[in-house]
Amino acid sequence: MGIINVSGIRLHAYHGCLPEEARLGTEYRVDISVNTDFSASEKSDQLSDTVDYCDIYAIVKTEMEIRSKLIEHVCRRILDKLVHQFAGARIEVKVTKFRPPIQGDVESVSVVLHN
């Protein structure tokens, strides 16, 4: 068993409940952790035997392009797609929204989901 982390996927997206968020968007960071059996790829040295982090990025990018009001919703969509793609793996998804529209000095808010 092992873990592959794809950290710091930065994207501009339009999630949020406010009309300004839909129009202007903001910056997001997505971090993915996939815990699975790497024994086949450790022996074969073949990409087809492991978790391709290009596939992870493509799923994240596609789901982040679909507007949601809540980051919980987009986080769940990402997790569901990854679980389908990498059956049997233990997956954690963290979606961070920078500069949330809060009346205060808040750098970011995050949601973490896992299967």
Backbone hydrogen bonds, N-H to C=O, Kabsch-Sander energy under -0.5 kcal/mol:
donor,donor_aa,acceptor,acceptor_aa,energy
2,G,36,T,-2.7
4,I,34,V,-2.5
6,V,32,I,-2.7
7,S,5,N,-0.6
9,I,30,V,-2.3
10,R,8,G,-0.9
11,L,28,Y,-2.0
13,A,11,L,-0.5
13,A,26,T,-2.4
16,G,68,S,-1.9
21,E,18,L,-0.5
22,A,18,L,-1.4
23,R,19,P,-1.7
24,L,20,E,-3.4
25,G,20,E,-0.7
25,G,21,E,-0.9
26,T,13,A,-2.3
28,Y,11,L,-2.7
29,R,96,T,-2.2
30,V,9,I,-2.2
31,D,94,K,-2.4
32,I,6,V,-2.8
33,S,92,E,-2.3
34,V,4,I,-2.7
35,N,33,S,-0.5
35,N,90,R,-3.5
36,T,2,G,-2.3
36,T,34,V,-0.7
38,F,36,T,-0.7
41,S,49,D,-0.7
42,E,38,F,-2.5
43,K,39,S,-1.3
44,S,40,A,-2.7
45,D,41,S,-2.1
49,D,46,Q,-1.8
50,T,47,L,-1.8
52,D,50,T,-0.7
53,Y,51,V,-0.7
55,D,52,D,-1.0
56,I,52,D,-1.4
57,Y,53,Y,-2.2
58,A,54,C,-2.2
59,I,55,D,-2.1
60,V,56,I,-2.4
61,K,57,Y,-2.9
62,T,58,A,-2.3
63,E,59,I,-2.4
64,M,60,V,-2.5
65,E,61,K,-1.2
66,I,63,E,-1.0
67,R,65,E,-0.7
74,V,70,L,-1.5
75,C,71,I,-2.4
76,R,72,E,-2.1
77,R,73,H,-2.1
78,I,74,V,-2.3
79,L,75,C,-2.5
80,D,76,R,-2.9
81,K,77,R,-2.2
82,L,78,I,-2.4
83,V,79,L,-2.7
84,H,80,D,-1.9
85,Q,81,K,-2.3
86,F,82,L,-2.9
87,A,84,H,-0.6
89,A,86,F,-2.0
90,R,35,N,-2.9
91,I,89,A,-0.6
92,E,33,S,-2.5
93,V,113,L,-3.0
94,K,31,D,-2.4
95,V,111,V,-2.4
96,T,29,R,-3.1
96,T,94,K,-0.5
97,K,109,V,-3.2
98,F,27,E,-2.5
98,F,96,T,-0.5
99,R,107,E,-2.7
102,I,100,P,-2.4
104,G,102,I,-2.4
106,V,104,G,-1.3
109,V,97,K,-1.9
111,V,95,V,-2.1
113,L,93,V,-2.5
115,N,91,I,-1.5
